[in-house]
Amino acid sequence: MRENFFFRLIRFKVSLLGRTSTEKSASHSIFAKHLAAILIGVLLILIGQPPARASFQTLILVPHATTKESLQQDAGNLPPLSPVQRELKGGETHSYQVALVAGQFLYAEVEQQGIDVVVDLFDPGDQKIADADSPNDNWGAEPILLLASLSGKYRVDIRSPNKTALTGRYEIKIIASREATATDKTHVAAERAFNEGRKLRTQQTVAARRSAIEKYEQALLLFRASGNAYRQALTLLSIGFAYAQLNEFRRALLYFNETLSLSQNLKERRLEAATETFLGGMQDVLGDSGRALDHYNRALTLSRESGNRQAEASSLNNIGATYFGLAYWQKALEYYS
């Protein structure tokens, strides 16, 4: 997920909104330049791209646009949705069908393994009813949540939005299929609120982003009620992103810290590493280079432990950029090398 921001989660473009005060413009420019160098590497942890030379822009996390290139399949001859592991190339779409009766609940997950996927859901009339694109990039689960309003065959599309993405794999896991309970309905409502927040957050207005936060807060309560801790973590992360986009970095820190605690409890090491990176970015823009380095070094350790070489490279870049900003040229050179 990715809802690319952390976090499309989930791809993000880096920029930092400047303050209007002329008295603060000079110091803010220094922060913006340094943060851009840091954060471009930060976001690469999730978006799976090699570090690039930083442009001196401002920090804003914006999901990248989705491309549409599908493998055309006969709608009447789709394979059933079932536990399976498959390879997926950049730009491809794999379609499945599942027969449900009105009032039935289906919960499945698509575990991303080295490739970012988007999940689209269609009703028996072939109308799109939901999608899932979380801020977890090339790894982690995308949910398939269906609460059937009609009896019939529902279609599930699993697609790679990036035509140039390297080939990866995904695994479908069926978690529950039953008559919907009150908890199931809460779960579906949580995902709906999350997706509404995701779409609002991509809009380039303060009002839309504040509305996104409200939707995310609704989703957070509902995910807690339904017991989905992983989605809670991604929701907290998304709220942190929204506050970062609003230049409210201290509030963003609060939510990133909650994300970190949950990811540690869940033993989601990749999510933990990415969250440490965002915490480092927030501390850096707030002027605390020491704490920024602590977070970046933890991200480096976690990336190495999980064998995530792209995240490792980004962590080294972030540490180098921090030392560069402190005028420790030799230390910066060592990490850049």
N, C-alpha and C positions, 0 to 999 in steps of 0.2 A: 503496500500500500504504500497499491499504495495511494494514498490520497496525497499526492506528492507535493510535501513539506518539511517533513520529517519527515515536515513534515511535512505531493500528491500526498509524505510521508511521505505526499505523501510524499514530481520533481520540483525542486524549488529554485527560484531565481533569487539572488541575493541583492538586497538594497536596504538602505537605512534612511528613514525619513528625517530630514533635517529640522531643527527647531527654527522658529521664526525670529528669535532674539538675535540681533546682530552682535550683542556682547558675547554670546556663547558660540557664535559661528566658527571661530577659529579653532577652539578646543574640540568642538563637535566634529569638525573636518578631520582632525587627527584621529578621533575615535572611529569615524566612518571609514577612513582608509584602512586602519588596522583591523577593524571588525570585518570589512569586506575580505581581506586576505585570510582571516581566520575562518569566517563563515562559509566561504566558497568551499574550503576543504571540509568543513563540518557537514555540509549538505551532501557532499560526495559519498559520505559513509552510507547514506540511504539510497542515493540515486545510482550508485554503481558506476561512476565515471572516474577516470584518472584525474588527479589534481590538475587544475589549469591555472595560468597566471591570473591573479586577481585583478579585476577592474575596480577603480575607485568609485564605486557606487554605494547606494544605501541598502540597508537590510530589509528585505521583505520576502516572505516565503510564499510563493505562488505555485499552485499545482500546474504542471505542464499540460498542454492540450492533448486530448486523446485522438489517436488516429483510428481509422476504420478500415480494416482489411481482413475479410473473413474467408475461411475455407467454406465454400458453398456446399451444403449438404441437403439431401432430400429430406424435407420437413417431415414426410411420412415414414421415414426410415432411419430415424435417429436412434443411437444406442441408448439404453436405459441409464439413468443416473445410478451409479453403483460404485463401491470402493474400487479404485483403480489408480495406477501410477502411469503417467504418460509424459512423453517429451513434447515440448512446445517451442516453436520457433518464433522469432520476432515477427509481429504482424498477423500471426495465425489466430484462428478462432476454432475451438472445439465445442460442438453443440450436443446436448443430451436432452432427454425428455423423461418426465416422471408423471405418472398418473396419480391424481389425488381426488378425493371426494370432498365436497363442501364441508368446511369445519375441521379439516385435517391439518395438522402442523408437521412441517418437515424442517429439520435442522441438520445441515451438513456443513463441512468446511473444505475449502480448497487450500491445501498447504503449499505455499510457494517455495520452490527450491531453486534459487538462482535466477529467477525471472519474475518480473512484476506482472500480475494479471489483474484484470477487471472482470467481475462477475455480473452478468445481466440476466434478469429474470423476466419471463413473458407468460402471460396467462393463456388459457385455451383459445382465446380469440386473437392471439399473437400480438397483444398489446403489452408494451413494456410496463412493468409494474414496480420494478426496483432495480438498483444496482449496488455493487459494493466495491469500493476502492479505498483501501485503508492506508494510513501513513506508516506503512511498514516495509515499503519498497519491495525488494526481491525475495524476502524471507518472511515467514509468518503466515497466519491464516487469514483468508477472506471468507466471510460467512455466506452460506446459502440459507436464507430464512424465508419460508413460504407458509402463509396462513391462507389456505384455499378458500376463496369466496365462491368459487364455482367448481363443479365436478368436471374433470377432463384432464387433458394432457398439458402439462406446463413445460416450457422450454428453458433450459439453463445454458447460457453461452459463457464459456471461459476463454477470454481473449487476451492477447498481448497487445497493448496499445502502441507499442514502440516497434516500428518496422525494422529498426537497426539493432534491436536487442539481441544479445547472444542467446543461443539456444539454452533452455533450461528445462526443468521438469516441474510437475505438480502432482499432488496426491489428493484424491477425493476421499473424505471420511464421512460416513453416515453416522450421525450422532443420535438422532431421534426421529421417529415417524409414528405419530399417534393422533388421537383426537385432542384438539388444542385444550390445554389447561389455562387457568388464569395466569400462571407464571409464564407460559409460552406466549400468551398475548402481550404480556409486559415486555418480554424479550423482543418481539417484533416491533412494538412501539418504540423501544429504545433505539433499535437500528434505524427506524424511520426518522427519529429526531436527530440522530447522529448524521445521517445523510443530508437532512435539511440544513444542518449547521455547516457541513462540508461545502455545500453549494453556495451558501451565503458568504462563507469566509473567502471565497475566490473573488468576490466582487470588490471593486476598488473604492469603496466608500467606508467611512467610519461607522455610519449607521448600520450598514450591512454586517460589518464585522462584530459590532456589539450585539446585533440580533443573532449572529452565529454563536456567540458565547452563551446567550440565553438558551439556544437550542441544545448546545453541548451540555449545559448544566442540567437540562431536562433529561437528556440521554444518560448522563452520569447517574442520576438517581434511579432511573429505570434499569440500567445495567446492574447496579448494586442490588436492586430488588430481585432481579432474575438470576443473580449469582454468576455473571460472566465477568470475571476479574480481568481477563486479557483485554476485553473491549473497554473496560473501565480505564485501564492504563492508556490505551490509545485515545480515549476521550480526554483524559487529563492532559495528554501531550498536545492534542488539538487546541485545547483552551489556552495552553501556554503559547502555542504558535500565534493564536489570534491576538493575545496581549502583546507579543513581540511585534506583530505587525502594527499595533497601535502605539508603539514606542513605550509601552508600560512594562519595562523590563523587570522591575522588582516583583510585580504581580506575576509575570511569566515565570520567574524563578520559583515561586510557591508551587505552581502546578508542575513544573519540571521536577521539583524535588519529590512530589507525590508520585509522579510517574516512575521515578527512580526507585522508590521504595517498593512499589508494586512489582516492577520488573524484576527486582532482586528476589522478592518472595516467590514469583512465578518461575524463577531461574531462566528468564528470557534474556540470555547474555547479549544477543545482538541489539535488542531494544535497550538494554542497560547501557551498552557502549555508546549508542547514538544519543541517549539522554544525557550521559556524562558530557558528551561533546556540546550539546545545546546549553547545558549548565555552564560549561566553560565559556561559550560565546556570550552568554548574558553577563557573567562576571567580568569578562573583558571589556564589554561596552560600558559597564558601570565603573571601570577603572581599577578593579582588583586583579592585577595580573597574577599575583601569587595563587589565589584561589582558582583562577582560570587554568593555570598550569597544573594544579592538582587534579582538576577534572579531566584535562586533556591527557595527562599521564595515566589516569585510570582507564580512560577510553582506549589508550594504546595497549595497555596490559590485557584488557578484555578482548580486543580485536585479535591480538596474537594468540590468546588462549582458544578462541573460536576458529582460528585459521582464516580469518577474513582479511586477505591481503590488501584489498582496496581500502577498507576501513583503517587498516594499519598505516597505509601510506598517507591517508588524510589526517590521521592523528599526528604523524610526524610533521606534516606540513603545518598543522595548527600550532604545534609547539614551536616550530621554527619561526613562524610568523609572530608569535608572542615575544620570543627573545629578540627578534628583529625590531619590534616596536619598543623594546626596552634598551635598544642600542647595544645589546650583547651580541656583537657581530659574529664572533667565533662560534658561540653556542648555536646561533641561528644557522650558520653554515653547516655545522655538524648534523643538525636535524634535517635540513634541506637536502644534504648529500645522502 
